[in-house]
């Protein structure tokens, strides 16, 4: 008799904890931000906000 995998064919994957999902996505997001210049935009914006606050 053949054994089947648990949940095979149900079409639903188990849900991940939100922190696990974030840990999976953040490295790729950081690489893309650096490649596209998004990191520089964040630094520029933070500098502007700091200047507005008088720091």
Helices and strands as residue ranges (DSSP letters): H 18-36, H 38-52
